[in-house]
Amino acid sequence: LVKAVGLGCRHAMMWSLLRAIASLCAAVATGSSIGSSSGQYASLEWMDSRRVLLRVLPGTALPSTEDELMLDELANWKWRVELSAADAAVLVTFSHCPHGLGLLPVALDWRGGGHWRSWPGTFEYAKGVFLGLASGSSWTPIDDQAACEGSKGIRKTGNPVLNVDLQGCQDACKARAGCQAVDYYRSTKWCNLYTAACVSPTKRHDGASSWQLNTGARQASGETQELEKSFLEAKQWCQQEPGCKGFSYSGVWSDKDREAGASRRILFAMEATADRVMPEKNWHSYVRRDNPRANCNPEGSEFECPANPYACLGLSMDADTAAIKSAYRALSRQMHPDKVAHRSPSAIKKAEAAFREISESNEILRDPQKRRQADRELKEKRRHWEEQKASVQDIYIKEPQVSSLEPESYPELLPKGQEWLVHFFLPENGDCKQMKMAMHRVVQELGTGDQERPHGAARPAPAHMSPGFPPGRILRGRLRDRSTGLRTEGAGFQDGDTHVFLAVKSEGEAMLYIQEEPEAKASITREKRDGKITGRIQAPGREFVGAFDRNGEFFRGTVAVDGKEVASFALRQDLWQPASAVAPEAPGRRKPRLFGAVNCGRFPDFCKRKGADPAR
């Protein structure tokens, strides 16, 4: 079995945060808790190029419909919940590597699940420190990776402080007369206090760090918060605090330490703090963006304002009318020439030019015809940009367990009976690199080669399913307005179809869940007509009438309102079971897993033939 997954770079798309809040789904008969901020999932299933189905064990927490969340296994991708009910949630993302969504579900099925949590916010990196934070901090790091212990010219003041965190260590220094600096060892929670700071710390053991108390420093106030948190905790904390504009830290914070959840002192820029990041050696900042532009935006003046109307308003290409209107209003108030503080002729002229740019951009994006033309031009420019940026660099060169496949070796290696997971990637694409990080973690955790893969949680569908609506059965599918396409056997789903779940509670009774609508009770009748099993689902305001396919897998038909057909639907019987409820495979039936990667920057034509077009 070859599971080849292509990763192409698509035009930049991000969600607008100006969405109506849908009503929360209540817990279904299985007892799932809906509306939690985090939880475990049992498996992911690929649905289409932008969607996955997140499954949880019965009784386990589910996110709410319309929630925005992240998966720990793919930390920098944002997902929105389109429908959450009956122990599963449909997640959608506008990633820039849409084909890559097939990679994660397969790998996690091998691993056996993962963890989801509320989206911690979108932050843009900036070199430097928020204006006012460095001077407002009580402590300045001397070296975040080394201690002053043993250095010349410094003297300890009293005995060490044991079993404290960094905050406790620094508080102890403030309380001890003459203390001006500390060494803190994260691994042992050991704290040394000194009368002065050293110049060049040298001790690098037990998670050492050294800190200097700022002379005359003020305590953190409403303008600044100084806390010890992991990188993920910092983003979550800042996102939940309405006045937080971002955070800064000093020194090196490696990807390895971030992924391990290592904590450190972080300065948060609050509402009264200036929101500008000033250049500063050894300082790094992350600026909170509530309505961010995509992080895969191309480089170059042709993608910036005024050539790009979205950039002028700080929007992405998926922005809806409400987002465009809101952005223009906010910017027009902020950038109006009458708001210029220094009324010099040059300043007024500059303000008038900037105001003219946002006004013209708003006119383009509010006119459907002009917007379509702008979108076509931007997509064409992006295609040329991607072709120029396609690199021969292999991002997997340091992954010994991932085989670099080329057109010559691809057919020679794959038909050997093993189960392969192949990542088609563009090395210059940011989301492709994030997917590579997720694949790295899976490879390190699972291993490859002769190690047999564990049994997945999903039971293979039988060749023929028993048609009907027995108690406990769940059917999941889509509804298509003003179309009869889904009632035809073999018809597939399309982007834009509405999600529908049906959970049968008892004989003749069920709960119906439709995207962006409250849950509803429904009655079910079943009969056999002309050799087919037909059914009728009566719900408030509409009626579903249809029949099962010949193999019993899908229940298809039309939706009627007041006797008039208004839509078609297709619901698939969901026979998924947790791994613990699935009979183990016969000995010797499992196959080893192997990982491969194909560089679409080097082999674009080959990637196209395999369904991974890098230009799409």
N, C-alpha and C positions, 0 to 999 in steps of 0.2 A: 504494500500500500504506500503510495507516494502522496504526501500532503504538501504540495508546493504552494507557498504563499507569496504573492508579489507585493512589493511596497513601492508605489509610485508617488510622486509629489504633486498634489493637487493645488488649485488656487486657494489662497488664504481665506479661511472661513472661521468665524468664531460666533458664539451665541451672544445676542444682545441680552442684557440683564433686565430690560424693561418688559417683563412678562407678567401676565395676570396670574395670581396665585390660585391654583385649582383647589377644590375641596379635597380633604384627606379621605382616602379609602379606609373603610372600617375593617377590622380583622375578620377574615373569612372563617369558615368552619374548621379549617386546619389549625386555627389558633395563632397564626402569624401575627407578630407585633409590627404594625406599620407606622412609620413616623419616627423611627429611631435615627440617631446621628451616626451610628457605626454598627458593623456586624460582620459575621462570617458568611461566605457563600460556599456552596458545595461544588458548583461548576458554572462555566460559561458556555454558551452555545452561539456559534456564528449564525446570524440571521441574514444580513446583507452587508454591503460595503461600509455602512455607517452604524450598524446596530448589532448588539449582542443580547442574548437572553440570560440574565443573572438568576440562578436558581439557589434557593436556600432549603435547608431541611425543614420539615413540618414543625411549626412552632417557633422558628427562628426569626429574628428581626428582619424586616424589609424596609427599604427607604420609601418615602412618600412619592406619589406622582408629582411631577414638576420639580422635585429636588435636583440639585446639582451635586455631584459626588465624584470621588476619585477611587481608583483601585490601587492598593499599595503596590501591586505588581507592575503598574504602569503609572508612576506617581505624577507625571506632568501632563497627563491627558485629562480633560474635563468631560464628564458625561452628564446628560440630563435624562431623568426618568420619564418616559412617555406614558407608561402604564405600570402600576404595581398592584398585584393581587394574586391570590391563590398560589402562594409560595414561589413567585417569580416576578421579575421586573424587566421591562424592556428598556435598555439603555441605548442612547443615541449620542454620537459625537461627530463633530465636523473636523475630524483630524485631517492632516495634510498627507497622510499615507493611508488612505482608506482601505486599500487591499490588505494592509497589515492587520486588520482586525481579525483575520482568520488565524493569525499566528498565535495570539495569546490564548484563545479558548482551547486549541489543541494541546498546547504545552501545559496548560493548567489542568486539563483533563488527565494528563499523565501524572501531574503532581497531586491532584485531589482538592482543588479549591483555593480560596484565598480570603482576603479581608477588604471590605469597602468602608468608606467613611465620607462624611460631608466634605464638599469641596472646600479646601482651605483658602481659596482665593488665588488670583492671578497677580504675579509680581514680576516686574522687569528689573533686571540687574543693572546697576550703575556703579562705576568705579568712583570711590570717594565716600564721604560721610554727609548725612543730613546736616544742614546749616544749624549750628547751635548745639548739636549733640555732643561732639567731642569735648567742647569746653564745659558743657553742662554735666558731664559724667563725673561721678565721684572717683572713679578708678580708670586708669589707663593701662593697657597691657604692655609689659616690657617685652615678653616673649610668650606666646601662647603654647609653645612646645618645649620650653626649657625653664629651669629654675635657677635662682641666684645662689643657692647653697654652695658654700666653699669659695665664693668670689672674694677678692681683696677689697678692703675699704668699707665693708659692711659688718654690722654686729647685730646678733639676735637680741631681742628684747623679751626676756622671760622664756618660759617653757613653751614647747609646741602645743597647738590645740588639736585634739584628736576627734575623729568621727564627726566631722562637720562637712557641710557642702561649701561651695565657694562663697555663697552669700554669708554663711556663718563665719567663715574665715575672715572675710573683709570686715564684718561687723565687730569681730573680736579685736581687729587691729584698731578700728576707730575708738574702741572702748579702752585700749591700753595706751598709757601715756608714752609719748615719744615714738610710737609706731608710724612708719611712713611707707612700708612696702611689705608684701607677703609672697611666699612661695606656696602654691597649692598643688597637691598631688591627687588627681582624680581617682586613680585606682585604689589608693589606700586611705583617702579622705584625711590626709595629714596636712597640717598647716603650720608653716614657720613664719614668725613675725620678725621684722627688721627695723632698725632705726633709720635706714636709708636704702635707696634702690641701687642695684648694681647697674653696670653699663652693658655687660655682655654675658647673659646667663649661659651656662654650659651643661648643666645636669639635665639629661633627657631620659628619665626613667619614670615608671609608674604614672604616666599621664601628667607630667610636670607642666606647670605654668607659673609665670611670675607677674605681679601686678604692683603698680605704684599709685599711692594715694595722691590725688591732685591737690596742690596747695591752695587752700581757700575755696575748695570746691563746694558747691551747693548740693544739697540732696535732690534726688529726682522729684520733680513736682508734676503739676498737671501738664507741663510742656514735654516732659521726658519720663519714660518708664525704663528702668534698668532691671532686667530679669534674667534668670538662667533657664534656658529652654533648648530643646532640640530644634533642628531646622524646620521640621514639620510642625512642631508645637508653636514655633514663632509665627509661621504663616497663619495657622488657625487662630491664634490669639489676636493677631492684628486684624484678621478678617472679621472677627466677632466684636471688636471694639470700634464703634462708629467714628471716633476721632483719630484712629491710627492711620498714618499716611505711609508707613513703611518702617524698616528697621535697618540698623547699621551694626557692623562688628569689625573688629580689628584682627589682623593676623590671618593665618591659613586655616581654612575649614575644608578638609578634603572630602571628595565624594564618598570615600569609604567610611569616614566618620559620620557623614550625614545619613547614609543608608543604615548605619548601625544604631542611629538614634542618640549619638553622643551630644551632651548638653554643653553649653558655654554661655558666657555673659553676652547679652544682646541689648542694644539701646533702641528703644522704639520712639519714633517721631510722632508725637501726639498733636492734637488740633492746633495748639497755639504755636507750635514750632514751625519755622519757615520750611516750606516743602521743597526747597532746592537742594540738590546734592552737590557739594563742593569738592573739587579734587583734593585728595589727601592721601599721602603715602601709607600703604599697608591697611587702608580702610576699604570696606566693601558694603554696598547698600542694595536693598531690594525695595522698589517703589510699588506701592499698592495701586492697581489699576482696576477700578470697578467696571469700566466699559473698555476693555483692552483691545488694542489692535492685535492681529494674529502674530504669533511669535515665529511664523515662517515667512514673514514679509520679505520680498526681494530687496536687494540693495540697489541704490542708484537714484538719481534725480527724477527719472521717469516714473518712479513709484512713490515719490514724495509730493507734497503740496507745492505748487498748484497743479501739477500734471495729474495727480490722483485726487479726485474730489473726496474720496473716502478718507484719505490721509488728512485733508484740510479740516474735516469734522471729527477726526479721531475715531473713526468707525471702521468696521470690517465689511466685506462685500455681502455678508448675509444680513446686514442691518435692515430692520423693518421700518415702516413709515413712522411709527411712534418714536423709534430710536433716533431717526434722522431729525424729526421735529424737535425732540428734547435736546439733542446735541447742538442744533443750530441756535435754539433759544438761549442755552447756557453760554455758548461762545459769543453770541452777538451782544449779550449784556456785559460780558467780561472784556471784550475787545473793541467795544464801540469807541470811536475817536474821542468822544466827550469824556471818556474815563481816563484819558492819559493824564498821569500825575504831573509830568514836566511838560509844559505847553510850549516847547520849542518847535519851530517850523519843521525841523527834520523828524522829530518824534511824532508830530501830528501826521506828516506825510507817510511815515512808516505804518502808523496805526490805520490810516485810511486804506493803504494797500492790503494789509492783513484782513481788514473788515471786508474789503471787496472780494478777496479770495474765498472767505467762508460764505458770503452771500451768493457768489456764482456757483459754488459747490452745492449749496442747498437747492438752488434752482435746477441744477442738473439732476440731482438725485430725487427730487420731487416730481420730475417729469418722466413718466415711464419710458417714452421713446428715447430721450437723451440718456437715461440711465442704462438702457440696454446697449446703446452705442458705446458708452463709457466702459461697460463690463466687457464687451467684445474686445475693445482695444487693450484693456488691462490684461485679459487672459492671453492675448496674442503676445504682448510684451513679456509676460511671465514665461510663456513657452520658450521664447528665445533666450531669456535669462537662464532657465534651467538647462538648456542645451549648452550654454557657455560655461555653466558652473559644474557640469557633470565631470567628475574627477576619476582618475584611475586609482585613487587611494583605496585601500582595502581596510575598512573599519574593523574587520575581524582578524587582523594580522596577529594580534596578541591573544587570540582565543584558540588554544591548541585543540580543544574538543569540537571545534566547528570547522568543517572541511570547506575550503574555498573551491567552488565548483565553476568550471568553464564549459563552453559548448562542447568541447571534445571529451571532457571527463564526465559530464552530466549523465549521458546515456550509459556509460561504462559502469558507473558506481551504483546507480539507483536500482536496476533490476536484479538485486541480490536477495530479495525476500525480507530485508529489514524495513522498519517503518521510519521514513525520513521526514524531517521537518525542515523545509528549505525557505530561507529568507531572501527574497529579491529586494535589493536596497539601492538607494541613491546616496552616496556617502556625504553629499553636501546638504542633505535634507535634515533639519533638526528633529522632526518626529521620527524619522528613520533611525536616528541615533538613540532616541528614547526607547524605541522598540528593541534596539540592539541591547540596551541596558537590561530590559526585561528578560530578553532571551539569555543574557549572560547569567542572571540570577537563577533562571530555571535550569540551565546547563550545569551550573555549579552545584545545585541542590540535587538534581536527579542523576547526573552522570550520564555516560553514554556507553556505546560498545556492547560488551557481553552482558551488562546488567539488564535484567528483564524489566519491562515497564509494568507498573501496577495496573490492576483492573480498573477501568474507568467507571464512573458512577452511572452513566447512561446505558440502559439496556437496549441492544439493537432491536429495531422494529421488526416484528414478524412479517412474513410475506403476505399474510392475510390477517386483518384485525377483526375482532368481533364488533360489528356495527351496533350502535345503541347508546343509551344514556344511563348506565348503571350508577348507583350511588357511589360517590367518591371519584368518579371520572372527571377529568379536566380536559377541555378542548380549547386550543389557542389558535388564533388566526387573524384575518384582516377583513375589513369592510371597505367597499369602494363605492362612493357616491356617484349617482347618475351614470351607472355602467352595469352591464350584465356580464362583464368579462370573467369574474371569479366563479360564476356558477358552472362554467365549462370544465369538465374533468381534465386535469393536467395543467390548468392555468396557474401561473405563478404570481407572486406578489410584486407590487411596484412601490417605489418611493412615493409617499403621499397617501397610501392606504391607511385607514384608521385601524388601530389595534383593538381586538376583541378577545376577551377571556370568558369562558363559560365553566362554572364550577357546579357540578351536580351534587346537591346536598342529600336528597332523598328521592324516592320514586316519584317522578313527575314534578319535582321542585328543584330549582337551581338559582344561583346568583349570576347575574350578567354584569360584566365590567366592560365599558366602552371608553376609549381614550377621551379625556377632557369632559367626561360626564360622570355624575354620581352613580354609585352602584345601584342595581335594581333587582328586585325579585322577579323570577320568570317561571312560568309553567311550561312543561314539556309533554307532548304527546308523540307516540311512536306507532307506526303501522307498516305493514308490508303491502306494496302495491306494484303490480306488474313485475314481480321478481326483485324489486328494490326495496330497501329499508328507507322509508321516508320519515320525516319528523317535522314538528311545528313547535317553535319557541315563541310563546306569547309574553311580551314584556310591555311595560307602560309606554304607550304611544307608538309602538311598532311591533311587527310580527315577522319572524324569520321562518321561511318555508323552504324546505330543501330535501335532499336525499344524499345517502352515503355513496362514495365511489365504489367501484366493483370490489376493490380489495379492503374496503372498510376504513381506509386511513383518513379520508377527508369527508366532512359533512358540508355540502355546498348548496347554494340556492340564492333566493332573492329576499330583499327586505321590503315590506309593504307598510305604508302609512295611510290609514283610512282607505284601504283597499287598492291603493295605487303603488306600483313598484317604483321604489326610489333608489335602490342600491342593490349590489350583489355581495355575497360573503363566501368565505371558505374557512372552516374551522378544522384543525387537525387534532386527532386524538393524541393526547400527551401521555405516554406510557413510561415516562422517566421514573426511575427509582434510585434511592441512595445506594451507594456501593454495598453497604452492609446488608441490604435486602436482595442483592443480586447473587445468584449462584456462581461460585468460582468457576473459571475456565478449566478445561481439562489440562492435566500436566503436559508441558511441552508445546502448548498452543501459543504462548506469548512470544512476541518477537522483540529483539533489542531495538532501542531507539537510537537514531543517528541525526546529527544536526549538520546542515549545510548552508552556504550563503552564495549568492550570485550577485556580482557587482554590475548593476544596470548602467553605471557610468561608462564601463568598458564595453559592455555587450548589450546595447539598447535593442538591436534587432532580435537577438535571442530572447530577451525579456518579453518583447511584444509577442513572439510566437508562443510563449508560455503563459500569456494572459496578464502580464505585468508591464503594461506600457508606461515607461517613465515620464512620458509627456502628458499623461492624463492626471 
